[in-house]
């Protein structure tokens, strides 16, 4: 059965953080129902009746379901993920809030794998608070890569004009150099190139690769990784007819606005890419996982425990994540059609 709009599951993240609030504020805008069918994974009472809200906050009404097979288009749906009641204190993560985050994510992922959803948007979790015997992952990206059997994946931070991906993710900085191999770099460039074509509709993408060391190694003076690993890989892609360039010194590349000449930037480690991205696009940025057989996005912020319960959190990033998930789903649908049918 085909669906005119994507069915997007929302995992709630850590309930002690701002996840419920940003989901609630996003769902207040009824225009959302024109682009997707939202499905929140968690009891409506725990998420929206019990969490502190502004005195004049509007009430949000859900269809509470046991099975996502009963999702109703044009309505707000919620799938029950747990039965027990627990005390929720905003800003104070607990065993219960970590368990709820896991159960919400696992339930949404199961339904996505079963074809009951078309994509998921994940609210922030606490990596530490979510750990359990059956959940040993540094974050959403690593879990989803494993769960959906992807050979590899790529974290892409994006807004309307800026896209930054990272070769390595949640790992100690001291381990990055040893992890950075020609094979890994080639894999990540291919993933980024395919995603730009398939998910963002850019048929001949221009990709910039950053250097690992200051000044991109200064011809080996400040480290040989850029000379021995990055440069040969980039040159081979160029030789094969692809628009891949670099390595560029990260400071000058962002400082001079050179990034605007490219469709995407490939950073070599987490903070090299995320610091400039969050500086320029923190309020509206989206975390997209490229390389998966399914669509997954999330806001680019964390649990923000310090804001929880004050009703001051911005929903802009979560809303942007929903819109991007719907748009990526649409582009994949179009790409899957025979050319004669487009």
C-alpha positions in Angstrom: 0.0 0.0 0.0 1.4 3.4 -1.0 1.1 6.5 1.3 0.8 10.0 -0.2 2.7 11.4 2.8 5.5 9.8 4.8 4.7 8.3 8.1 7.4 9.7 10.4 8.1 8.2 13.9 9.3 10.5 16.6 11.4 8.9 19.3 11.1 11.0 22.4 14.7 11.0 23.7 15.4 11.5 27.4 12.2 12.7 29.0 14.1 14.7 31.5 15.5 16.8 28.7 13.8 19.1 26.2 12.7 16.3 23.8 9.0 16.4 24.9 8.9 20.2 24.7 10.4 20.5 21.2 8.1 17.7 19.9 5.1 19.4 21.5 5.9 22.8 20.1 6.5 21.3 16.6 3.2 19.5 16.7 1.3 22.7 17.6 1.7 23.8 13.9 -1.1 22.1 12.0 0.7 22.7 8.7 2.9 19.7 9.7 0.1 17.4 8.7 0.4 18.7 5.1 3.9 17.1 4.8 3.8 14.0 7.0 1.8 11.8 9.3 3.5 12.2 12.8 3.7 9.1 15.1 5.1 9.8 18.6 6.5 6.8 20.4 5.5 7.0 24.1 2.4 7.5 26.1 0.7 10.8 25.4 0.1 11.4 29.2 3.8 11.0 30.1 4.9 13.1 27.3 2.5 16.0 27.1 0.0 15.9 30.0 2.6 15.6 32.8 5.5 17.7 31.6 5.7 21.3 32.7 4.2 23.7 30.2 3.4 27.3 29.9 0.2 28.2 31.8 -1.6 29.1 28.5 -0.1 26.2 26.5 -2.5 24.6 24.0 -3.6 21.0 24.6 -2.5 18.5 22.0 -4.8 15.5 21.2 -3.4 12.2 20.0 -4.8 8.9 18.8 -3.1 6.6 21.3 -2.3 3.3 19.5 -1.0 -0.1 20.5 0.1 -0.9 16.9 1.5 1.4 14.3 -0.4 -0.5 11.7 -3.4 1.6 12.9 -1.8 5.0 12.1 -4.4 7.5 10.8 -3.2 10.0 8.1 -4.1 13.6 8.9 -4.0 13.0 12.6 -1.5 13.1 15.5 -0.7 9.5 16.5 1.1 8.1 19.5 2.2 4.5 20.0 2.3 3.2 23.6 5.8 2.1 24.4 5.6 1.5 28.2 2.9 0.9 30.8 4.4 1.8 34.1 4.1 5.3 35.7 7.3 7.0 36.9 8.2 10.3 38.4 9.7 12.7 35.9 11.8 15.6 37.2 12.9 18.0 34.4 16.6 18.4 34.2 17.4 15.3 36.3 17.9 12.2 34.1 17.1 8.9 35.8 17.1 5.2 35.2 13.5 5.5 34.2 14.0 8.3 31.8 16.9 6.5 30.2 14.8 3.3 29.9 11.9 5.2 28.3 14.4 6.7 25.7 15.6 3.3 24.8 12.1 1.8 24.5 10.9 4.6 22.4 13.8 4.4 20.0 13.7 0.6 19.8 9.9 0.6 19.2 10.2 3.2 16.4 13.1 1.3 14.8 11.2 -2.0 14.9 8.2 -0.4 13.1 10.5 1.3 10.6 12.1 -2.0 9.8 8.7 -3.7 9.5 7.5 -1.1 7.0 5.0 0.6 9.3 6.9 3.9 9.1 8.7 5.7 6.3 11.3 7.4 8.5 12.2 8.4 12.0 13.1 11.7 13.7 15.0 11.1 17.0 14.8 13.5 19.9 18.1 13.8 21.9 19.3 11.1 24.3 21.9 11.1 27.0 24.6 8.7 25.7 25.5 7.8 29.3 22.0 7.5 30.6 20.7 5.3 27.8 23.3 2.6 28.2 22.0 -0.9 29.2 23.0 -4.5 28.7 21.1 -4.6 25.4 22.1 -1.1 24.3 25.8 -0.5 24.1 26.2 2.2 21.5 27.8 5.7 21.6 24.8 7.3 20.0 21.8 7.0 17.6 24.0 6.8 14.5 26.0 3.8 15.7 22.8 2.0 16.9 20.9 2.6 13.7 23.8 1.6 11.5 24.0 -1.7 13.3 20.2 -2.3 13.5 19.5 -1.7 9.9 22.6 -3.7 8.7 24.3 -0.9 6.9 28.0 -1.6 6.0 28.8 2.0 7.1 27.0 5.3 7.6 27.9 9.0 7.6 26.8 11.8 9.9 25.7 14.8 7.9 24.9 18.2 9.6 22.7 20.2 7.3 20.5 23.3 6.9 19.1 25.0 3.8 22.6 25.8 2.4 25.3 24.3 4.6 26.2 20.6 4.7 29.1 19.2 6.8 29.9 15.5 7.2 32.5 13.8 9.4 34.8 10.9 8.5 35.1 9.9 12.2 32.5 10.4 14.9 32.2 9.7 18.6 35.8 8.7 19.4 38.8 10.2 21.3 40.7 12.7 19.4 44.0 10.8 20.1 42.6 7.9 18.0 41.6 9.8 14.9 44.9 9.7 13.1 45.2 5.9 13.4 41.6 5.5 12.3 42.0 7.6 9.2 42.9 5.3 6.4 42.6 5.6 2.6 39.9 3.0 2.6 37.8 4.7 5.3 38.2 8.1 3.5 37.2 6.6 0.2 34.1 5.0 1.8 33.0 8.2 3.4 33.4 10.3 0.2 31.4 7.7 -1.7 28.6 7.8 0.9 28.5 11.6 0.9 28.5 11.7 -2.9 25.6 9.2 -3.1 23.6 10.9 -0.4 24.0 14.3 -2.1 22.7 12.8 -5.3 19.9 10.5 -3.9 18.8 12.5 -0.8 19.5 16.1 -1.8 19.0 15.9 -5.6 22.5 17.2 -6.5 23.6 15.1 -9.5 27.2 16.4 -9.8 28.1 17.4 -6.3 31.2 19.5 -5.4 32.8 18.1 -2.3 35.6 19.7 -0.2 37.8 17.6 2.1 39.4 19.2 5.1 43.0 18.6 6.2 43.7 16.8 9.5 46.6 18.9 10.7 47.0 22.7 11.0 47.6 24.2 7.5 46.7 20.7 6.1 50.1 19.5 7.3 52.2 22.2 5.6 53.6 19.7 3.0 54.5 17.2 5.8 56.0 19.7 8.2 53.1 19.4 10.6 52.2 15.8 10.1 52.1 13.5 7.1 48.5 12.3 7.2 47.3 15.0 4.8 50.2 14.2 2.4 50.1 10.5 2.6 46.4 9.7 3.1 44.1 12.6 2.2 45.8 14.0 -0.9 46.2 10.7 -2.9 42.5 9.8 -2.3 41.3 13.2 -3.3 43.4 13.1 -6.5 42.1 9.7 -7.4 38.5 10.9 -7.2 39.4 13.9 -9.4 41.1 11.6 -11.9 37.9 9.5 -12.0 35.9 12.6 -13.0 34.4 13.5 -9.6 34.4 17.1 -8.2 36.3 16.3 -5.0 38.9 18.8 -3.8 41.3 19.3 -0.9 42.7 18.9 1.6 41.9 22.4 2.8 43.1 24.0 6.1 39.9 24.1 8.2 40.5 27.5 9.7 41.0 29.5 6.5 38.3 27.4 4.7 35.6 28.4 7.0 37.0 31.8 7.9 37.1 33.1 4.3 33.7 31.6 3.4 35.3 29.2 1.0 32.8 26.5 2.1 30.1 28.4 0.1 31.7 27.2 -3.2 30.8 23.5 -2.4 27.7 21.4 -2.0 29.2 19.7 1.1 32.3 19.7 3.3 33.9 16.5 4.6 35.5 17.1 8.0 37.9 14.4 9.3 36.8 14.4 12.9 33.8 15.3 15.0 34.6 18.8 16.4 36.3 19.9 13.2 32.9 19.8 11.5 30.5 20.4 14.3 32.1 23.5 15.8 31.7 25.7 12.6 28.3 24.1 11.8 26.8 24.9 15.2 28.3 28.4 15.1 26.6 29.1 11.9 23.4 27.0 12.0 22.8 25.8 15.6 19.1 27.0 15.8 18.0 25.4 12.5 20.6 22.6 11.9 19.7 19.0 11.3 21.6 15.8 11.9 21.0 13.4 9.0 22.4 9.9 8.8 23.5 9.1 5.3 24.2 5.6 4.1 21.2 3.9 5.8 18.5 2.1 3.9 16.0 4.1 5.9 15.5 7.9 6.5 16.6 9.2 9.9 17.1 12.8 11.1 17.4 14.5 14.4 17.9 18.1 15.7 21.5 19.0 16.0 21.3 19.8 19.8 21.4 17.6 22.9 19.1 17.0 25.8 19.7 20.5 27.2 18.9 19.5 30.8 19.5 23.0 32.0 16.5 24.3 29.9 14.2 21.4 30.7 10.9 22.3 32.3 11.2 26.0 31.7 9.3 26.1 28.4 12.0 28.2 26.8 13.5 25.6 24.4 13.4 26.4 20.7 11.7 23.8 18.5 13.3 25.2 15.3 15.9 22.4 14.9 13.4 19.6 15.5 10.9 21.1 13.1 13.7 21.4 10.5 14.5 17.7 11.1 10.9 16.7 10.4 10.8 18.7 7.2 14.1 17.3 6.0 13.0 13.7 6.7 9.9 14.3 4.6 11.9 15.9 1.8 14.5 13.1 1.8 11.8 10.5 1.7 10.2 12.3 -1.3 13.5 12.5 -3.2 14.1 8.8 -2.6 10.6 8.1 -3.9 11.3 10.1 -7.0 14.7 8.5 -7.6 13.1 5.0 -7.3 10.6 5.7 -10.1 11.5 4.9 -13.7 12.6 8.0 -15.7 9.5 7.7 -18.0 7.2 7.9 -14.9 8.7 11.1 -13.5 
